[in-house]
Amino acid sequence: MVCHFQTLTDYNFLHSNSEKKSGGVGIYIDSSISYQLQTDIPNAVNDSENLWIEINLHKKPCIIGVIYRHPGYDISAFTENICEILHNLSDKKLPFIICGDIKINLMQQTAIPQARNYVNAYKSYNCLQLIT
């Protein structure tokens, strides 16, 4: 479920509630920017919440996604779902930005194969990780 309400002047807030005890995702959008919810992007990411919108950046469409992955759940299953999303996004042929809190220690890629596989999934779609 996505809730629409205004909590900051001149911003719209979109939020997807969690079915768990904690979590959920949200995004603030300047009210002067038009947006569309993207319901065709796979929304069933295991043990996580996600929200997808399309906006125009400098008169060009762009997709923005926000993901929260609950800690302690299977990283491999999460990565499989991310691969489905990346495939879906690449089919759209639009630039995209994925933000969020994934609860995977990416500094442990040599010790944890699941972390390495997660990073490699993004690399296989030519994604650049901006925060390391």
VENWOKA-V592652 format. One record per residue. N is the residue number from 1. RES is the residue in three letters. D_LAST is the distance of its C-alpha to the last C-alpha in Angstrom with 1 decimal. Layout:
n={N | N}
res={RES | RES}
d_last={D_LAST | D_LAST}
This chain:
n={1 | 2 | 3 | 4 | 5 | 6 | 7 | 8 | 9 | 10 | 11 | 12 | 13 | 14 | 15 | 16 | 17 | 18 | 19 | 20 | 21 | 22 | 23 | 24 | 25 | 26 | 27 | 28 | 29 | 30 | 31 | 32 | 33 | 34 | 35 | 36 | 37 | 38 | 39 | 40 | 41 | 42 | 43 | 44 | 45 | 46 | 47 | 48 | 49 | 50 | 51 | 52 | 53 | 54 | 55 | 56 | 57 | 58 | 59 | 60 | 61 | 62 | 63 | 64 | 65 | 66 | 67 | 68 | 69 | 70 | 71 | 72 | 73 | 74 | 75 | 76 | 77 | 78 | 79 | 80 | 81 | 82 | 83 | 84 | 85 | 86 | 87 | 88 | 89 | 90 | 91 | 92 | 93 | 94 | 95 | 96 | 97 | 98 | 99 | 100 | 101 | 102 | 103 | 104 | 105 | 106 | 107 | 108 | 109 | 110 | 111 | 112 | 113 | 114 | 115 | 116 | 117 | 118 | 119 | 120 | 121 | 122 | 123 | 124 | 125 | 126 | 127 | 128 | 129 | 130 | 131 | 132}
res={MET | VAL | CYS | HIS | PHE | GLN | THR | LEU | THR | ASP | TYR | ASN | PHE | LEU | HIS | SER | ASN | SER | GLU | LYS | LYS | SER | GLY | GLY | VAL | GLY | ILE | TYR | ILE | ASP | SER | SER | ILE | SER | TYR | GLN | LEU | GLN | THR | ASP | ILE | PRO | ASN | ALA | VAL | ASN | ASP | SER | GLU | ASN | LEU | TRP | ILE | GLU | ILE | ASN | LEU | HIS | LYS | LYS | PRO | CYS | ILE | ILE | GLY | VAL | ILE | TYR | ARG | HIS | PRO | GLY | TYR | ASP | ILE | SER | ALA | PHE | THR | GLU | ASN | ILE | CYS | GLU | ILE | LEU | HIS | ASN | LEU | SER | ASP | LYS | LYS | LEU | PRO | PHE | ILE | ILE | CYS | GLY | ASP | ILE | LYS | ILE | ASN | LEU | MET | GLN | GLN | THR | ALA | ILE | PRO | GLN | ALA | ARG | ASN | TYR | VAL | ASN | ALA | TYR | LYS | SER | TYR | ASN | CYS | LEU | GLN | LEU | ILE | THR}
d_last={31.3 | 29.9 | 31.4 | 32.0 | 32.7 | 32.2 | 30.8 | 29.9 | 32.3 | 31.7 | 28.9 | 29.2 | 27.3 | 26.8 | 26.1 | 26.3 | 27.6 | 26.7 | 29.4 | 28.0 | 28.6 | 25.3 | 22.6 | 23.2 | 21.3 | 22.3 | 21.8 | 23.7 | 25.2 | 27.2 | 30.8 | 31.5 | 29.1 | 30.7 | 28.7 | 29.6 | 28.4 | 27.5 | 29.4 | 29.4 | 25.8 | 25.9 | 25.6 | 26.2 | 22.8 | 23.7 | 23.2 | 21.2 | 22.1 | 21.1 | 22.6 | 22.8 | 24.4 | 25.4 | 25.8 | 26.8 | 24.5 | 26.7 | 29.4 | 27.3 | 26.4 | 22.8 | 21.7 | 19.3 | 18.4 | 17.4 | 16.9 | 17.3 | 17.5 | 19.8 | 18.8 | 20.9 | 21.8 | 21.7 | 18.3 | 20.3 | 22.4 | 19.5 | 18.0 | 21.5 | 21.7 | 18.5 | 20.1 | 23.2 | 21.4 | 19.7 | 23.1 | 24.8 | 22.5 | 23.1 | 26.8 | 26.8 | 25.7 | 24.0 | 20.6 | 18.4 | 15.4 | 14.1 | 12.8 | 13.2 | 12.8 | 12.9 | 13.3 | 11.8 | 10.2 | 7.8 | 8.1 | 11.7 | 12.0 | 14.9 | 16.7 | 16.3 | 17.4 | 16.8 | 13.0 | 13.4 | 15.8 | 13.7 | 11.0 | 14.2 | 15.8 | 13.6 | 13.9 | 17.6 | 17.8 | 16.1 | 13.2 | 10.3 | 6.8 | 6.4 | 3.8 | 0.0}
